[in-house]
Amino acid sequence: MSRKTNDPLHQLRHPVAGLIRLGVLLGGVGALTSLLPFVAIVELGRVLLSPGPLDIVRTEITALVIALALALGWLCTGLALWATHLADHRMQAALRRDLVRVLGRVPLGWYSDKTSGAIRKAVQNDLEELHHLVAHHDVERIAALVLPASGLLYLGWLDWRLMVLAVVTFPVYAVAYAWMMRGFGDKMEQLDASFSRVSAAIVEFVHGITVVKAFGQTGRAYQGYREAVHDFSERYAGWVRPLLRLEALSSLALSAPVILLATLAGGAWFLARDWVGPLDVMAATLVAMALPQTLLTLNQGMVAQRNAQAAAKRIASLLAAEPLPESRHPRQPAGSAVEFEQVSFRYGDGHEVLSDISLHCRPGTVTALVGRSGAGKSTLATLVPRFHDVSAGTVRVGGVDVRQIAPEVLYQKVGFVLQNAQLVRGTVRDNLCLGRPDAEEAAIIEAARAARIHDRIVALPRGYDSVIGEDAVFSGGETQRLSIARMLLADTPILILDEATAHADPESEARIQDALSVLAKGRTVLVIAHRLASVMTADHIVVLDGGRIAEQGGHEALLRRDGLYAHLWRLQTGPVEEAGEWEREARA
Ligand SMILES: Nc1ncnc2c1ncn2[C@@H]1O[C@H](COP(=O)(O)OP(=O)(O)OP(=O)(O)O)[C@@H](O)[C@H]1O
C-alpha cells in the first residue's frame, strides 16, 4: 500500500479530491491572470514612453487586457474559493455523518471521559483545522506559488539577469531559515509535551480545587502548576531566543526597503551597462516585492498542513472505533429472564475482573448485587445491555444470547439508571420521552408523578417545556428522578439500577427509593447498592468478591451464614468506628 493511501488526511479528502483539484486549478489560473495587469502596465509604459506619435490602438488593447485580466483574476479566485468551500462543506458533512454513524454503533462501554474528550476535540477543533486547509490554504498556496513563479519567468523572458536581480536577497533568507528549522520537529514535540504537562496541571488544579482548598493545600497544588509553567517557559525561551535573532536577520533580508534598495541599486548598475531599460527594472522591482508574501503564505500553509495532518489522524482513529458486533440472523427474546452462564470478562488485555459467574434472575424479581468496591458489580450488570461483550460464557435475555439480539430490540428490553444519570440538551419533555417519543401527555405526567418529580417540573417557568440548562438546573437527585421517569415511560421489562442513590442526600434518597420501588414493580431488576439496607428486601442477593460469586441467597439466610455479607452488614449497621471501617473497605 502506498504512503498516500495510508495517510489519514489523504483518505479524508479523497471523496472531494476532484473539487479540491478544480479549486486549485482555478486558483492557479486566477493568480496567473492577476499577474497580467502588472505585465500590461509595464508594456503600457513602453508604449507611452516610446518616441513618435502615440499608438492609440496598442494603448487601448493594453488597457482592455488590464481590465479583462483584473475581472478574470477576480472571477477565477472567487470560483476557486467557492469550489474549495463546497469541497470542505461536503467533506465536513460526510465526516459528521460518519462520526454519528460510528458513535451510534460502538458499544456503550466504549464511552469514557477520554473518548468523550476526543469526540469533543474532533467535532470542535479538528474539523476546523481541516476547514482551514481544504477551504483556504490549498488555493492560497497555489496562488502564492504561481504568482511569483510566473513573474520570475516573465523577467527571465525579458532578460535572465532581471530574474537574478529579483531574488538577490533570497540566499540570506534561505540560509537563515534553514538554520532556524534545524531539529524543528523534535523541538516542537518537546514543547508539545511540555505544554501538555501545563494543561494536565491546570486540569488537576481546577478539578481538585475544592478538596485542595478544604485541606488548605492551595500553595502545594499550585506548586505543580508553577513548575510545569516554568519548565515550559524555559524550554520556549531557550528555543525562541536564538530563533528571534535569526528571524530578525531573515526578515531584514525580505523587508521592503532592503528589497527596493537591492533591486534599484542592481537595476541602476544594469542600466549603466545598457543591459536593460528602466521599465524592465521596474518590472523586476514589482516581482521582487511580491516574493516575501509568497514565503509567508507557504510557511502558513506548512503549519496548516501539519495541524490538519494531526487532526485527520485523530478523526481517523475515532472513525476506526470497533462497532458493536451485530448478529446477521438476530433472534427475538421471549420473556424477561436474565441469565449469566459461566461468564468471565476482562477489559482489553487487562486481568480478569469477572470469573465464571453463573446466575439466573427470574422474571419479575429483584436481584441485588453487593460486595466491596471493585468486586465487579457494575461490570457484571452492564454486560446485560452489552456495554461490553463477555470474554467467555453467555449472557441471555429472554432465553437468547444478547449478542444474537438486534441492539434496538435489546434496548427495548433492557433499561438502565446509572450512577451519573445524564440529561440531554432540550426540554424536560424531550428528556422524558427519549425512549418513547410518541408518549401522550397523560402518560408523561403519570410517569413524572410516579418518579416524584412532577411537582418540581410544574413549578418551572415553562413546565414540561422548560429547557434544561436555560429554564432549569436540576440537582443530582432530581436528575436521577427524571431518569427514573424516563425509564417508566420507556417501560422496559428489564432494569439495571446501578447505585441510583449514590449521590443523593437522605431526603432525596428517600424520594428516589420511592420512585424506584414504583419502577421495579413487575420487572426483572438487577440492582447494585453499597448500602445493604436498601436491598435487604430483594428477592435474591448476590455477594461478589474479587470478580466471583462469594455467596448468594436471601437477607436472613445470608446473615445466618455469617460470611462476607454478614461481615459487611455488621460493618454498616454496627457502631460508628466499624462503619468507618466499612467506608474504608468500600473505598479500598
Ligand atoms: N473501563 C474500565 N477499564 C478497565 N478496567 C475497569 C474499567 N471499569 C472498571 N474496571 C476495573 O474492573 C474492576 C471491577 O470494577 P467495577 O466498577 O465493576 O466494580 P464495582 O464492584 O462496581 O465497584 P464500585 O462499587 O466501586 O462501583 C475494577 O478493578 C476496576 O478497576
Ligand as a Chemical Component Dictionary entry (heavy atoms), coordinates in Angstrom:
data_LIG
# 
_chem_comp.id                   LIG 
_chem_comp.type                 NON-POLYMER 
_chem_comp.pdbx_formal_charge   0 
_chem_comp.three_letter_code    LIG 
# 
loop_
_chem_comp_atom.comp_id 
_chem_comp_atom.atom_id 
_chem_comp_atom.alt_atom_id 
_chem_comp_atom.type_symbol 
_chem_comp_atom.charge 
_chem_comp_atom.model_Cartn_x 
_chem_comp_atom.model_Cartn_y 
_chem_comp_atom.model_Cartn_z 
_chem_comp_atom.pdbx_ordinal 
LIG N1  N1  N 0 -13.440 0.823  31.798 1  
LIG C1  C1  C 0 -12.615 0.062  32.522 2  
LIG N2  N2  N 0 -11.411 -0.281 32.037 3  
LIG C2  C2  C 0 -10.563 -1.048 32.737 4  
LIG N3  N3  N 0 -10.829 -1.542 33.967 5  
LIG C3  C3  C 0 -12.022 -1.236 34.507 6  
LIG C4  C4  C 0 -12.969 -0.414 33.820 7  
LIG N4  N4  N 0 -14.064 -0.287 34.619 8  
LIG C5  C5  C 0 -13.806 -0.985 35.737 9  
LIG N5  N5  N 0 -12.594 -1.571 35.671 10 
LIG C6  C6  C 0 -11.967 -2.438 36.689 11 
LIG O1  O1  O 0 -12.794 -3.581 36.837 12 
LIG C7  C7  C 0 -12.883 -3.959 38.193 13 
LIG C8  C8  C 0 -14.358 -4.028 38.618 14 
LIG O2  O2  O 0 -14.890 -2.713 38.554 15 
LIG P1  P1  P 0 -16.437 -2.430 38.790 16 
LIG O3  O3  O 0 -16.659 -0.992 38.551 17 
LIG O4  O4  O 0 -17.233 -3.396 38.011 18 
LIG O5  O5  O 0 -16.574 -2.786 40.343 19 
LIG P2  P2  P 0 -17.747 -2.398 41.330 20 
LIG O6  O6  O 0 -17.912 -3.556 42.210 21 
LIG O7  O7  O 0 -18.954 -1.950 40.578 22 
LIG O8  O8  O 0 -17.096 -1.168 42.104 23 
LIG P3  P3  P 0 -17.836 0.091  42.771 24 
LIG O9  O9  O 0 -18.709 -0.459 43.834 25 
LIG O10 O10 O 0 -16.697 0.877  43.336 26 
LIG O11 O11 O 0 -18.562 0.789  41.678 27 
LIG C9  C9  C 0 -12.085 -2.938 38.982 28 
LIG O12 O12 O 0 -10.810 -3.494 39.236 29 
LIG C10 C10 C 0 -11.949 -1.769 38.051 30 
LIG O13 O13 O 0 -10.735 -1.101 38.271 31 
# 
loop_
_chem_comp_bond.comp_id 
_chem_comp_bond.atom_id_1 
_chem_comp_bond.atom_id_2 
_chem_comp_bond.value_order 
_chem_comp_bond.pdbx_ordinal 
LIG N1  C1  SING 1  
LIG C1  N2  SING 2  
LIG C1  C4  DOUB 3  
LIG N2  C2  DOUB 4  
LIG C2  N3  SING 5  
LIG N3  C3  DOUB 6  
LIG C3  C4  SING 7  
LIG C3  N5  SING 8  
LIG C4  N4  SING 9  
LIG N4  C5  DOUB 10 
LIG C5  N5  SING 11 
LIG N5  C6  SING 12 
LIG C6  O1  SING 13 
LIG C6  C10 SING 14 
LIG O1  C7  SING 15 
LIG C7  C8  SING 16 
LIG C7  C9  SING 17 
LIG C8  O2  SING 18 
LIG O2  P1  SING 19 
LIG P1  O3  DOUB 20 
LIG P1  O4  SING 21 
LIG P1  O5  SING 22 
LIG O5  P2  SING 23 
LIG P2  O6  DOUB 24 
LIG P2  O7  SING 25 
LIG P2  O8  SING 26 
LIG O8  P3  SING 27 
LIG P3  O9  DOUB 28 
LIG P3  O10 SING 29 
LIG P3  O11 SING 30 
LIG C9  O12 SING 31 
LIG C9  C10 SING 32 
LIG C10 O13 SING 33 
# 
